[in-house]
Amino acid sequence: MPVPTVRPAASASAPSAPSGGPGDAVAGEVTEAQLRAIMPEAGGQIGRFIWPLNTAMRVHGINTNERRAAFLAQISVESGQLRNVEENLNYSPPRLRVVWPRRFPTAEAAAPYARNPEALGDHVYADRLGNGDERSGNGYRYRYRYRGRGLLQTTGRYNYRVARFENDPNALARPVTADSADLFWTTTDLNWRTATVLD
């Protein structure tokens, strides 16, 4: 996940009302049946996440059909339909080439890092997100600690700080922390971007 440019978040107590047109606020919340239709492979995870998602969307003004559709679609992709709330750095060679095609243009380039989380973290996250170079070991140590977690796979120490989980990174994978996904959505102005693209 790219590092966001942080902008002031909307007030949690009083999310801004959207303007007229396609962005009109809609009454009610996303139902369990609707969430099952959106993410049919989520299974039992629906029951764990429906309440935290609705609460977080209400707090952060994700309150139009367009905003909810964009937000839930992104969550579906990032979390594998609510099934993966913690990233696994144990990649096969073909998967490495899909996830990082510029870093691993060939099978030979991917081979030393396949099924090797420490080497992979040091290689792909060196000199990023406040980490040192590849020899420093910061890539694995900090990347592993601040690896993708939560419904939007928040990644990197900086983004954990924005989401307010820098001091307790493991907590980001718990269902009750769905609010972190909404906070990221809000601080990166994705409500506004959604309206701009879909209007």
BAMAR-299949 format. One record per atom (N, C-alpha, C): residue in three letters; atom name; x, y, z. Coordinates in pm, 1 decimal, decimal comma. Each point is the difference from the previous one (the first is absolute). Layout:
<atoms>
ALA / CA / X / Y / Z
...
</atoms>
This chain:
<atoms>
MET / N / 84,7 / -117,3 / 0,0
MET / CA / -84,7 / 117,3 / 0,0
MET / C / 88,8 / 122,9 / 0,0
PRO / N / -25,3 / 97,5 / -87,4
PRO / CA / 85,7 / 117,2 / -4,9
PRO / C / -15,0 / 86,9 / 123,0
VAL / N / 104,7 / 74,4 / 31,1
VAL / CA / -4,5 / 92,2 / 112,4
VAL / C / -91,4 / 115,2 / -34,8
PRO / N / -101,5 / 28,8 / 84,0
PRO / CA / -93,5 / 106,9 / -34,2
PRO / C / 55,8 / 136,7 / 33,1
THR / N / -50,7 / 100,4 / -68,7
THR / CA / 21,6 / 136,7 / 40,8
THR / C / -109,5 / 31,9 / 98,6
VAL / N / 39,2 / 20,3 / 124,4
VAL / CA / -100,7 / 14,4 / 104,8
VAL / C / -62,9 / 136,8 / -6,1
ARG / N / -131,4 / 2,8 / -2,7
ARG / CA / -75,7 / 123,4 / 6,0
ARG / C / -87,1 / -7,4 / 123,9
PRO / N / -46,1 / 112,0 / 49,7
PRO / CA / -82,2 / -5,0 / 122,0
PRO / C / -120,9 / -89,4 / -20,7
ALA / N / -20,3 / -90,7 / 95,7
ALA / CA / -114,6 / -91,3 / -8,4
ALA / C / -127,3 / 73,7 / 34,2
ALA / N / -109,3 / -49,2 / -56,8
ALA / CA / -129,8 / 56,2 / 35,1
ALA / C / -28,1 / -28,4 / 146,4
SER / N / -72,2 / 87,6 / 63,8
SER / CA / -33,2 / -18,9 / 141,3
SER / C / -76,2 / -129,1 / 19,5
ALA / N / 47,4 / -82,1 / 94,3
ALA / CA / -65,8 / -128,2 / 25,3
ALA / C / -139,3 / 20,1 / 56,1
SER / N / -21,6 / 109,0 / 71,8
SER / CA / -129,9 / 20,5 / 61,7
SER / C / -100,8 / 59,2 / -97,5
ALA / N / 47,5 / 65,6 / -104,1
ALA / CA / -92,6 / 63,4 / -92,8
ALA / C / 52,7 / -7,8 / -142,1
PRO / N / -10,5 / -117,9 / -64,9
PRO / CA / 46,9 / -11,8 / -135,6
PRO / C / -75,5 / 94,2 / -91,7
SER / N / 70,4 / 55,6 / -97,6
SER / CA / -62,8 / 96,5 / -88,6
SER / C / -105,9 / -67,0 / -84,9
ALA / N / -109,0 / 68,9 / -19,0
ALA / CA / -108,0 / -53,6 / -83,0
ALA / C / 36,2 / 19,5 / -145,6
PRO / N / -22,4 / -99,6 / -84,3
PRO / CA / 31,4 / 14,4 / -139,8
PRO / C / -97,1 / 94,8 / -67,4
SER / N / 42,8 / 57,6 / -111,6
SER / CA / -86,6 / 90,8 / -74,6
SER / C / -103,8 / -80,1 / -76,0
GLY / N / -90,4 / 70,0 / -68,9
GLY / CA / -108,5 / -64,6 / -71,7
GLY / C / 47,7 / -82,7 / -117,2
GLY / N / -95,8 / -59,0 / -69,7
GLY / CA / 32,5 / -82,1 / -116,0
GLY / C / 30,0 / -142,4 / 40,0
PRO / N / 85,6 / -69,3 / -80,2
PRO / CA / 28,2 / -141,2 / 26,7
PRO / C / 61,4 / -24,6 / 136,9
GLY / N / 53,1 / 105,5 / 63,4
GLY / CA / 63,6 / -17,5 / 128,9
GLY / C / -92,6 / 16,1 / 118,5
ASP / N / -130,7 / 8,0 / -22,8
ASP / CA / -91,3 / 17,7 / 112,7
ASP / C / 17,7 / -111,4 / 102,5
ALA / N / -1,5 / 38,8 / 127,8
ALA / CA / 12,5 / -99,2 / 107,0
ALA / C / -118,9 / -95,4 / -4,8
VAL / N / 26,9 / -124,2 / 34,5
VAL / CA / -106,4 / -100,4 / 1,6
VAL / C / -24,3 / -44,0 / 143,1
ALA / N / -125,9 / -29,6 / 28,7
ALA / CA / -36,9 / -41,3 / 135,0
ALA / C / 37,4 / -145,7 / 22,1
GLY / N / 14,4 / -36,1 / 126,5
GLY / CA / 25,0 / -139,0 / 34,5
GLY / C / 145,8 / -39,5 / -12,4
GLU / N / 24,5 / -128,1 / 20,4
GLU / CA / 135,3 / -53,0 / -4,2
GLU / C / 5,6 / -116,4 / -97,5
VAL / N / 120,5 / -42,4 / -31,3
VAL / CA / 18,4 / -116,8 / -85,7
VAL / C / -46,6 / -122,0 / 78,4
THR / N / -83,7 / -81,6 / -60,6
THR / CA / -51,7 / -116,8 / 69,4
THR / C / 92,1 / -119,7 / -19,4
GLU / N / -20,0 / -100,0 / 81,9
GLU / CA / 79,0 / -122,3 / -13,1
GLU / C / -23,5 / -64,7 / -135,7
ALA / N / -124,0 / 1,5 / -47,6
ALA / CA / -30,8 / -57,8 / -131,1
ALA / C / 71,5 / 75,3 / -112,0
GLN / N / 3,9 / 132,8 / 10,3
GLN / CA / 69,8 / 79,4 / -101,3
GLN / C / 149,6 / -29,9 / 0,6
LEU / N / 57,7 / -9,1 / 120,5
LEU / CA / 142,7 / -27,4 / 9,5
LEU / C / 32,7 / -138,8 / -54,0
ARG / N / -88,9 / -96,6 / 22,0
ARG / CA / 20,3 / -134,6 / -56,0
ARG / C / -6,3 / 2,4 / -152,7
ALA / N / -87,5 / 83,9 / -55,4
ALA / CA / -9,1 / 11,3 / -145,3
ALA / C / 125,9 / 65,8 / -58,0
ILE / N / 56,3 / 95,2 / 73,9
ILE / CA / 121,0 / 69,7 / -45,0
ILE / C / 122,7 / -90,1 / 12,1
MET / N / 6,4 / -77,8 / 108,6
MET / CA / 115,3 / -85,3 / 27,4
MET / C / -46,1 / -142,9 / 27,5
PRO / N / -39,8 / -72,7 / -103,1
PRO / CA / -58,9 / -133,4 / 19,6
PRO / C / 95,0 / -103,6 / 58,7
GLU / N / 130,2 / 23,9 / -8,4
GLU / CA / 96,0 / -97,3 / 52,6
GLU / C / 41,2 / 28,9 / 143,7
ALA / N / -58,2 / 101,6 / 60,5
ALA / CA / 40,6 / 40,2 / 135,5
ALA / C / -45,9 / -98,1 / 107,2
GLY / N / -106,5 / -74,0 / -25,3
GLY / CA / -46,8 / -99,8 / 96,0
GLY / C / -30,8 / 59,5 / 135,5
GLY / N / 52,4 / -65,1 / 105,1
GLY / CA / -26,0 / 41,5 / 137,4
GLY / C / 59,5 / 134,0 / 37,5
GLN / N / 89,7 / 52,5 / -82,8
GLN / CA / 60,1 / 130,0 / 31,8
GLN / C / -102,2 / 112,5 / -5,8
ILE / N / -106,9 / -18,3 / -75,4
ILE / CA / -102,3 / 104,3 / -11,6
ILE / C / -52,7 / 38,3 / 138,4
GLY / N / -33,5 / -100,6 / 79,8
GLY / CA / -53,6 / 26,5 / 133,1
GLY / C / 97,5 / 74,1 / 89,4
ARG / N / 129,5 / -22,3 / -18,7
ARG / CA / 101,0 / 66,4 / 82,2
ARG / C / 18,9 / 145,9 / -38,7
PHE / N / -22,6 / 31,8 / -128,6
PHE / CA / 35,4 / 132,6 / -49,5
PHE / C / -117,9 / 93,5 / -26,5
ILE / N / -122,7 / -51,4 / -6,5
ILE / CA / -112,3 / 85,2 / -39,4
ILE / C / -19,2 / 117,2 / 96,1
TRP / N / 2,8 / -24,7 / 128,8
TRP / CA / -19,9 / 109,1 / 95,7
TRP / C / 116,8 / 98,4 / -0,6
PRO / N / 127,2 / -46,9 / 7,4
PRO / CA / 109,5 / 97,1 / -4,7
PRO / C / 2,1 / 81,5 / -128,8
LEU / N / -31,7 / -61,5 / -113,1
LEU / CA / -0,8 / 74,1 / -126,1
LEU / C / -107,2 / 107,7 / -0,2
ASN / N / -120,1 / -34,6 / 40,6
ASN / CA / -107,3 / 99,2 / 1,7
ASN / C / 30,9 / 113,5 / 96,0
THR / N / 54,1 / -33,0 / 115,3
THR / CA / 34,8 / 103,3 / 96,9
THR / C / 104,5 / 94,4 / -57,6
ALA / N / 104,3 / -56,6 / -59,5
ALA / CA / 108,2 / 81,7 / -54,6
ALA / C / -48,0 / 84,2 / -118,1
MET / N / -82,5 / -56,8 / -87,0
MET / CA / -50,8 / 78,3 / -113,7
MET / C / -85,9 / 116,7 / 47,7
ARG / N / -77,7 / -22,8 / 103,8
ARG / CA / -82,7 / 107,0 / 54,1
ARG / C / 86,3 / 111,8 / 56,8
VAL / N / 102,8 / -35,6 / 73,8
VAL / CA / 86,9 / 99,2 / 63,8
VAL / C / 75,4 / 83,2 / -102,3
HIS / N / 42,6 / -62,5 / -109,9
HIS / CA / 85,8 / 68,9 / -96,5
HIS / C / -72,5 / 49,4 / -125,2
GLY / N / -132,3 / 4,4 / 4,0
GLY / CA / -73,0 / 61,8 / -109,2
GLY / C / -1,4 / -79,7 / -129,4
ILE / N / 21,1 / -130,3 / 8,6
ILE / CA / -12,7 / -85,1 / -118,7
ILE / C / -147,3 / -38,8 / -6,2
ASN / N / -80,5 / 95,8 / -46,4
ASN / CA / -144,4 / -7,7 / 22,2
ASN / C / -81,9 / 21,9 / -127,1
THR / N / 60,4 / -23,0 / -115,4
THR / CA / -75,1 / 1,2 / -125,2
THR / C / 21,8 / -134,7 / -67,7
ASN / N / -86,7 / -31,9 / -94,3
ASN / CA / 16,0 / -126,9 / -70,9
ASN / C / 134,3 / -5,8 / -71,8
GLU / N / 41,7 / 112,1 / -59,7
GLU / CA / 126,8 / 2,4 / -73,6
GLU / C / 118,7 / -19,9 / 93,8
ARG / N / 0,0 / 69,4 / 111,6
ARG / CA / 109,9 / -12,7 / 95,8
ARG / C / 7,0 / -141,9 / 56,6
ARG / N / -115,7 / -52,6 / 38,4
ARG / CA / -1,8 / -134,5 / 57,1
ARG / C / 45,1 / -103,5 / -102,5
ALA / N / -47,4 / 14,4 / -123,5
ALA / CA / 38,8 / -95,9 / -104,0
ALA / C / 150,9 / 2,1 / -21,4
ALA / N / 58,8 / 118,8 / -9,9
ALA / CA / 144,3 / 11,0 / -22,3
ALA / C / 78,1 / -53,6 / 119,7
PHE / N / -44,4 / 36,7 / 119,4
PHE / CA / 69,2 / -42,2 / 121,8
PHE / C / -4,6 / -151,6 / 17,1
LEU / N / -118,8 / -58,9 / -13,3
LEU / CA / -13,4 / -143,8 / 19,3
LEU / C / 67,6 / -78,2 / -112,0
ALA / N / 0,8 / 52,9 / -121,3
ALA / CA / 70,6 / -67,3 / -109,6
ALA / C / 149,7 / -3,3 / 27,6
GLN / N / 54,8 / 111,6 / 49,3
GLN / CA / 143,4 / 3,5 / 31,0
GLN / C / 34,2 / -95,4 / 113,3
ILE / N / -85,5 / -4,7 / 101,4
ILE / CA / 21,4 / -93,4 / 111,0
ILE / C / -4,5 / -143,4 / -50,7
SER / N / -95,1 / -30,4 / -86,9
SER / CA / -13,2 / -135,1 / -54,0
SER / C / 128,2 / -43,5 / -69,2
VAL / N / 58,1 / 90,0 / -80,0
VAL / CA / 124,3 / -31,7 / -71,6
VAL / C / 116,2 / -14,2 / 97,1
GLU / N / 16,8 / 96,9 / 88,5
GLU / CA / 117,1 / 2,5 / 88,4
GLU / C / -0,7 / -114,4 / 101,5
SER / N / -117,5 / -39,2 / 46,1
SER / CA / -7,3 / -101,5 / 106,1
SER / C / -41,3 / -136,9 / -51,7
GLY / N / -9,4 / -16,8 / -131,5
GLY / CA / -45,7 / -128,9 / -51,3
GLY / C / -137,5 / -34,0 / 53,6
GLN / N / -91,7 / 97,9 / -9,3
GLN / CA / -136,5 / -15,9 / 50,6
GLN / C / -2,7 / -32,7 / 149,4
LEU / N / 72,4 / 80,7 / 75,3
LEU / CA / 3,2 / -5,2 / 147,0
LEU / C / 76,1 / -120,2 / 55,3
ARG / N / 61,8 / -79,7 / -84,8
ARG / CA / 65,2 / -122,0 / 47,5
ARG / C / 146,2 / 20,0 / 38,8
ASN / N / 63,6 / 105,0 / -50,2
ASN / CA / 142,2 / 22,0 / 27,2
ASN / C / 20,9 / 138,2 / 59,9
VAL / N / 15,5 / 4,5 / 131,2
VAL / CA / 21,1 / 128,8 / 65,8
VAL / C / 144,3 / 16,7 / 46,6
GLU / N / 87,6 / -89,6 / -46,1
GLU / CA / 142,3 / 9,5 / 34,7
GLU / C / 82,3 / -55,9 / -114,7
GLU / N / 93,8 / 78,7 / -48,2
GLU / CA / 79,5 / -39,6 / -115,8
GLU / C / 98,2 / -111,7 / 33,3
ASN / N / 18,6 / -87,2 / -95,2
ASN / CA / 96,2 / -109,1 / 12,3
ASN / C / 112,3 / 26,5 / -100,1
LEU / N / 122,3 / 8,0 / 47,3
LEU / CA / 113,9 / 28,1 / -88,7
LEU / C / 61,7 / -126,7 / -58,2
ASN / N / -67,9 / -111,1 / 10,9
ASN / CA / 51,8 / -128,4 / -48,8
ASN / C / -54,3 / -24,7 / -141,5
TYR / N / 61,8 / 65,9 / -99,1
TYR / CA / -48,9 / -2,3 / -137,0
TYR / C / 71,2 / -105,2 / -85,7
SER / N / -72,3 / -56,2 / -93,7
SER / CA / 59,4 / -88,7 / -100,5
SER / C / 67,1 / 85,8 / -107,8
PRO / N / 90,4 / -57,9 / -81,2
PRO / CA / 63,7 / 79,7 / -106,3
PRO / C / -100,3 / 63,8 / -96,0
PRO / N / -102,0 / -71,5 / -48,6
PRO / CA / -94,8 / 66,9 / -90,6
PRO / C / -74,5 / 115,1 / 65,5
ARG / N / -34,1 / -17,3 / 128,3
ARG / CA / -73,4 / 106,3 / 68,6
ARG / C / 87,9 / 122,6 / 20,8
LEU / N / 128,2 / -21,1 / 28,7
LEU / CA / 92,2 / 112,9 / 14,1
LEU / C / 1,8 / 83,6 / -127,6
ARG / N / -3,0 / -66,5 / -113,0
ARG / CA / 5,9 / 70,0 / -128,3
ARG / C / -128,8 / 76,3 / -28,9
VAL / N / -111,4 / -47,0 / 55,9
VAL / CA / -127,4 / 71,0 / -17,4
VAL / C / -5,3 / 122,6 / 91,0
VAL / N / 40,7 / -18,0 / 126,2
VAL / CA / -9,8 / 108,4 / 98,0
VAL / C / 104,6 / 108,4 / -24,8
TRP / N / 121,8 / -39,1 / -32,7
TRP / CA / 109,2 / 95,5 / -23,1
TRP / C / 64,3 / -24,3 / -137,4
PRO / N / -69,1 / 24,7 / -108,7
PRO / CA / 53,5 / -33,8 / -132,5
PRO / C / 128,7 / 73,7 / -35,6
ARG / N / 17,1 / 122,3 / 47,4
ARG / CA / 124,1 / 73,3 / -32,2
ARG / C / 119,1 / -51,8 / 79,2
ARG / N / -24,9 / -44,6 / 121,0
ARG / CA / 110,4 / -52,8 / 81,1
ARG / C / 36,6 / -142,6 / -37,9
PHE / N / -97,3 / -74,6 / -49,9
PHE / CA / 22,5 / -139,8 / -35,6
PHE / C / -46,4 / -25,6 / -143,8
PRO / N / 74,6 / 50,4 / -98,0
PRO / CA / -42,7 / -14,3 / -139,7
PRO / C / 14,7 / -142,1 / -53,3
THR / N / 80,9 / -82,9 / 67,4
THR / CA / 21,3 / -137,4 / -45,6
THR / C / -13,7 / -96,4 / 116,7
ALA / N / -18,4 / -126,9 / -31,3
ALA / CA / -6,9 / -103,1 / 103,9
ALA / C / 131,6 / -8,6 / 75,6
GLU / N / 110,3 / 22,0 / -70,7
GLU / CA / 132,1 / -5,3 / 64,2
GLU / C / 15,6 / 111,4 / 103,5
ALA / N / -52,2 / 118,0 / -30,8
ALA / CA / 9,2 / 111,8 / 94,7
ALA / C / -84,9 / -26,4 / 123,9
ALA / N / -111,7 / -68,8 / -17,7
ALA / CA / -89,8 / -26,2 / 112,4
ALA / C / 46,7 / -114,5 / 88,1
ALA / N / 74,5 / -93,6 / -56,4
ALA / CA / 34,0 / -124,4 / 70,6
ALA / C / 61,2 / 20,2 / 139,0
PRO / N / 99,0 / 89,2 / 19,1
PRO / CA / 60,0 / 12,9 / 133,4
PRO / C / -95,9 / 51,8 / 108,1
TYR / N / -110,9 / 60,9 / -42,4
TYR / CA / -91,7 / 61,5 / 95,5
TYR / C / -128,1 / -81,1 / 20,5
ALA / N / -17,1 / -102,7 / -80,5
ALA / CA / -120,1 / -83,0 / 11,2
ALA / C / 2,7 / -79,2 / 129,9
ARG / N / -113,2 / 0,5 / 70,0
ARG / CA / -13,2 / -72,9 / 127,4
ARG / C / 106,6 / 42,6 / 101,2
ASN / N / 44,1 / 126,1 / -8,7
ASN / CA / 104,7 / 53,3 / 86,2
ASN / C / -43,5 / 139,2 / 47,8
PRO / N / -92,7 / 5,4 / 96,9
PRO / CA / -56,2 / 128,7 / 41,0
PRO / C / 102,5 / 103,8 / 43,4
GLU / N / 102,6 / -42,3 / 73,0
GLU / CA / 98,5 / 97,1 / 48,8
GLU / C / 74,7 / 64,7 / -115,1
ALA / N / 52,0 / -82,8 / -92,7
ALA / CA / 72,8 / 55,2 / -114,3
ALA / C / -91,4 / 85,9 / -86,2
LEU / N / -123,8 / -44,4 / -17,3
LEU / CA / -94,6 / 75,3 / -82,1
LEU / C / -28,5 / 136,6 / 61,0
GLY / N / -28,7 / 1,7 / 129,4
GLY / CA / -27,6 / 127,0 / 66,1
GLY / C / 116,9 / 95,6 / -8,1
ASP / N / 122,2 / -52,1 / 22,6
ASP / CA / 117,9 / 85,7 / -8,0
ASP / C / 21,5 / 54,1 / -141,0
HIS / N / -33,2 / -80,7 / -99,0
HIS / CA / 22,9 / 40,9 / -139,6
HIS / C / -104,3 / 101,7 / -48,6
VAL / N / -126,9 / -33,1 / 13,3
VAL / CA / -101,7 / 85,2 / -61,7
VAL / C / -37,1 / 122,5 / 82,7
TYR / N / 33,2 / -0,3 / 129,9
TYR / CA / -36,0 / 114,9 / 81,7
TYR / C / 121,4 / 76,9 / 50,4
ALA / N / 117,1 / -25,9 / -57,5
ALA / CA / 117,9 / 79,1 / 35,1
ALA / C / -17,1 / 141,8 / -52,3
ASP / N / 51,7 / 95,7 / 75,8
ASP / CA / -2,7 / 141,4 / -39,0
ASP / C / -141,5 / 51,7 / -25,1
ARG / N / -97,6 / -54,8 / 70,7
ARG / CA / -138,4 / 45,0 / -12,8
ARG / C / -63,9 / 7,1 / 137,4
LEU / N / -94,6 / 88,8 / 15,3
LEU / CA / -79,4 / 10,0 / 122,7
LEU / C / 87,1 / 15,7 / 124,7
GLY / N / 112,1 / 68,5 / -15,9
GLY / CA / 88,6 / 24,0 / 112,8
GLY / C / 100,7 / -110,0 / 24,9
ASN / N / 6,0 / -103,2 / -82,3
ASN / CA / 95,0 / -110,3 / 16,6
ASN / C / 135,9 / 37,1 / -57,0
GLY / N / 103,0 / -71,0 / 48,6
GLY / CA / 134,4 / 16,6 / -53,6
GLY / C / 17,9 / -80,3 / -128,0
ASP / N / 125,9 / -17,6 / -40,2
ASP / CA / 25,7 / -76,6 / -121,7
ASP / C / -20,1 / -149,0 / 25,6
GLU / N / 19,6 / -79,7 / -103,4
GLU / CA / -29,2 / -142,8 / 9,2
GLU / C / 83,5 / -69,9 / 106,8
ARG / N / 123,9 / 44,1 / 20,2
ARG / CA / 87,2 / -63,3 / 99,5
ARG / C / -41,3 / 31,3 / 143,2
SER / N / -77,5 / 105,7 / 18,6
SER / CA / -36,5 / 42,2 / 135,4
SER / C / -94,4 / -97,8 / 69,4
GLY / N / -73,8 / -77,4 / -77,4
GLY / CA / -99,9 / -88,5 / 58,9
GLY / C / -128,4 / 70,3 / 37,4
ASN / N / -4,9 / 132,0 / -19,2
ASN / CA / -120,4 / 73,3 / 36,1
ASN / C / -119,5 / -41,3 / -83,2
GLY / N / 25,9 / -37,9 / -124,9
GLY / CA / -110,5 / -36,5 / -87,5
GLY / C / -82,3 / -112,3 / 58,5
TYR / N / 68,8 / -104,2 / 46,2
TYR / CA / -74,2 / -112,9 / 57,6
TYR / C / -53,1 / 35,0 / 138,1
ARG / N / 87,5 / 54,6 / 83,4
ARG / CA / -41,3 / 23,7 / 137,5
ARG / C / -118,4 / 95,8 / 5,1
TYR / N / 10,3 / 114,2 / -67,4
TYR / CA / -108,9 / 96,0 / 3,8
TYR / C / -113,4 / -40,1 / -93,5
ARG / N / 34,8 / -57,3 / -113,9
ARG / CA / -102,7 / -42,0 / -93,6
ARG / C / -83,7 / -111,7 / 61,7
TYR / N / 68,2 / -94,1 / 66,3
TYR / CA / -74,5 / -110,5 / 59,2
TYR / C / -89,3 / 51,2 / 112,3
ARG / N / 55,1 / 89,2 / 80,3
ARG / CA / -79,4 / 55,3 / 109,2
ARG / C / -114,8 / 84,2 / -53,7
TYR / N / 28,4 / 77,3 / -105,3
TYR / CA / -101,1 / 88,3 / -57,4
TYR / C / -44,8 / -50,0 / -137,0
ARG / N / -7,9 / -133,4 / -12,9
ARG / CA / -46,1 / -57,2 / -126,2
ARG / C / -149,1 / 27,3 / -18,3
GLY / N / -51,6 / -30,7 / -117,4
GLY / CA / -138,8 / 28,5 / -29,8
GLY / C / -94,7 / -66,9 / 98,2
ARG / N / -83,4 / 79,5 / 64,3
ARG / CA / -100,8 / -52,0 / 92,3
ARG / C / -128,3 / 78,9 / -16,4
GLY / N / -107,0 / -59,7 / 45,0
GLY / CA / -128,2 / 67,8 / -1,4
GLY / C / -71,0 / -13,4 / -133,0
LEU / N / -113,9 / 61,6 / -9,1
LEU / CA / -85,7 / -16,4 / -117,1
LEU / C / 54,1 / 67,0 / -125,1
LEU / N / 84,0 / 102,1 / 15,5
LEU / CA / 62,9 / 63,0 / -115,6
LEU / C / 149,0 / -29,7 / -5,5
GLN / N / 43,2 / -100,8 / 76,1
GLN / CA / 140,6 / -41,1 / 0,2
GLN / C / 93,0 / 119,4 / 21,0
THR / N / -24,1 / 73,4 / 106,7
THR / CA / 86,5 / 111,1 / 37,6
THR / C / 143,2 / -51,2 / 11,2
THR / N / 93,2 / 68,4 / -64,3
THR / CA / 137,7 / -48,4 / -10,8
THR / C / 98,6 / 111,1 / 33,5
GLY / N / 102,2 / -32,8 / 77,5
GLY / CA / 108,0 / 94,4 / 28,6
GLY / C / -23,6 / 78,3 / 127,2
ARG / N / 109,5 / 31,7 / 65,3
ARG / CA / -8,4 / 67,9 / 130,0
ARG / C / -73,4 / 133,3 / -9,3
TYR / N / 28,2 / 75,6 / -105,5
TYR / CA / -65,4 / 130,0 / -15,6
TYR / C / -151,7 / -15,8 / -7,1
ASN / N / -45,3 / -94,2 / -80,3
ASN / CA / -144,1 / -19,9 / -14,9
ASN / C / -63,1 / -54,7 / 127,6
TYR / N / 75,2 / -79,6 / 75,5
TYR / CA / -50,9 / -45,9 / 129,7
TYR / C / -15,5 / 118,9 / 95,1
ARG / N / 92,3 / 93,6 / -9,7
ARG / CA / -10,4 / 118,9 / 84,9
ARG / C / -124,7 / 79,5 / -37,2
VAL / N / -25,1 / 17,4 / -129,6
VAL / CA / -119,1 / 71,1 / -45,4
VAL / C / -126,1 / -69,1 / 51,0
ALA / N / 1,0 / -134,2 / -3,4
ALA / CA / -116,3 / -77,2 / 44,9
ALA / C / -7,6 / -12,8 / 151,8
ARG / N / 102,4 / 51,9 / 70,4
ARG / CA / 4,4 / -0,6 / 147,8
ARG / C / 25,0 / -138,6 / 58,1
PHE / N / 80,1 / -81,1 / -71,8
PHE / CA / 34,1 / -133,8 / 49,2
PHE / C / 151,3 / -23,2 / 3,5
GLU / N / 78,0 / 106,3 / -1,7
GLU / CA / 144,8 / -15,8 / -1,4
GLU / C / 49,8 / -77,9 / 121,4
ASN / N / -58,9 / 21,8 / 115,8
ASN / CA / 47,5 / -64,1 / 122,5
ASN / C / -63,6 / -135,6 / 27,4
ASP / N / -96,6 / -39,5 / -79,7
ASP / CA / -65,2 / -129,6 / 17,6
ASP / C / -38,3 / -56,1 / -136,5
PRO / N / 100,7 / -31,4 / -84,0
PRO / CA / -29,1 / -37,9 / -138,4
PRO / C / -85,6 / -124,7 / -14,9
ASN / N / 14,7 / -96,9 / 90,8
ASN / CA / -79,1 / -122,2 / -12,4
ASN / C / -149,3 / 25,1 / 14,2
ALA / N / -35,6 / 104,4 / 73,3
ALA / CA / -141,5 / 28,9 / 23,0
ALA / C / -71,7 / 38,4 / -128,4
LEU / N / 73,7 / 42,1 / -99,6
LEU / CA / -63,3 / 46,1 / -123,5
LEU / C / -74,0 / -111,4 / -72,5
ALA / N / 33,0 / -125,1 / 28,4
ALA / CA / -64,7 / -112,3 / -67,8
ALA / C / -132,8 / -39,5 / 64,4
ARG / N / -34,9 / 59,0 / 113,2
ARG / CA / -123,5 / -38,2 / 68,4
ARG / C / -121,1 / 66,0 / -64,1
PRO / N / -114,1 / -69,5 / -6,4
PRO / CA / -119,6 / 57,4 / -63,5
PRO / C / -42,5 / 134,0 / 57,5
VAL / N / 17,7 / 18,3 / 129,9
VAL / CA / -46,1 / 124,8 / 59,7
VAL / C / 79,6 / 119,4 / -49,0
THR / N / 109,0 / -23,3 / -71,7
THR / CA / 80,9 / 110,9 / -49,9
THR / C / -34,9 / 34,5 / -144,3
ALA / N / -119,5 / -35,7 / -45,2
ALA / CA / -43,4 / 40,2 / -133,9
ALA / C / 10,6 / 150,4 / -16,0
ASP / N / -6,3 / 73,1 / 112,1
ASP / CA / 9,2 / 145,3 / -5,7
ASP / C / 131,2 / 45,8 / -62,5
SER / N / 106,7 / -78,7 / 9,1
SER / CA / 127,3 / 40,5 / -59,1
SER / C / -10,8 / 11,7 / -151,0
ALA / N / -77,5 / -89,7 / -62,2
ALA / CA / -19,7 / 7,8 / -144,8
ALA / C / -74,4 / 127,4 / -35,3
ASP / N / -101,2 / 33,6 / 79,6
ASP / CA / -75,6 / 121,6 / -26,0
ASP / C / 83,9 / 123,8 / 24,1
LEU / N / 85,9 / -4,2 / 101,1
LEU / CA / 87,0 / 113,0 / 28,4
LEU / C / 94,0 / 23,9 / -116,8
PHE / N / 58,7 / -106,6 / -54,6
PHE / CA / 86,4 / 13,8 / -116,7
PHE / C / -80,7 / 57,6 / -116,9
TRP / N / -120,1 / -50,1 / -19,6
TRP / CA / -87,6 / 47,3 / -107,2
TRP / C / -24,9 / 149,5 / 13,7
THR / N / -22,1 / 44,1 / 123,8
THR / CA / -30,6 / 140,7 / 24,9
THR / C / 123,0 / 87,7 / -15,1
THR / N / 112,9 / -40,8 / 58,4
THR / CA / 119,0 / 85,1 / -2,5
THR / C / 59,3 / 12,4 / -139,4
THR / N / -34,5 / -89,5 / -89,9
THR / CA / 48,6 / 9,9 / -137,6
THR / C / -107,0 / 54,7 / -94,0
ASP / N / -105,1 / 57,4 / 57,0
ASP / CA / -105,4 / 67,9 / -76,1
ASP / C / -70,2 / -90,1 / -100,2
LEU / N / -14,9 / -128,4 / 31,7
LEU / CA / -60,0 / -90,9 / -96,9
LEU / C / -150,8 / 18,4 / -12,1
ASN / N / -66,4 / 56,1 / 101,5
ASN / CA / -140,4 / 35,9 / -17,9
ASN / C / -12,4 / 103,0 / -112,4
TRP / N / 83,9 / 101,0 / 4,4
TRP / CA / -3,6 / 103,7 / -102,6
TRP / C / 39,5 / -54,7 / -136,7
ARG / N / 103,6 / -82,0 / -3,2
ARG / CA / 43,6 / -57,5 / -127,9
ARG / C / -105,7 / -89,2 / -60,0
THR / N / -69,5 / -75,5 / 84,6
THR / CA / -106,9 / -87,1 / -49,8
THR / C / -108,2 / 83,9 / -66,9
ALA / N / -40,0 / 109,4 / 64,1
ALA / CA / -103,3 / 86,4 / -57,5
ALA / C / 47,6 / 61,7 / -130,3
THR / N / 126,9 / 38,3 / -6,1
THR / CA / 54,3 / 63,4 / -119,0
THR / C / -0,4 / -95,0 / -118,6
VAL / N / 38,2 / -124,0 / 25,2
VAL / CA / 9,2 / -98,2 / -107,8
VAL / C / -137,7 / -45,6 / -45,3
LEU / N / -92,5 / -18,9 / 94,2
LEU / CA / -129,0 / -60,2 / -33,1
LEU / C / -107,6 / 99,8 / -36,8
ASP / N / 19,9 / 129,2 / 30,3
ASP / CA / -102,6 / 98,8 / -36,0
ASP / C / -1,5 / 25,4 / -149,3
</atoms>
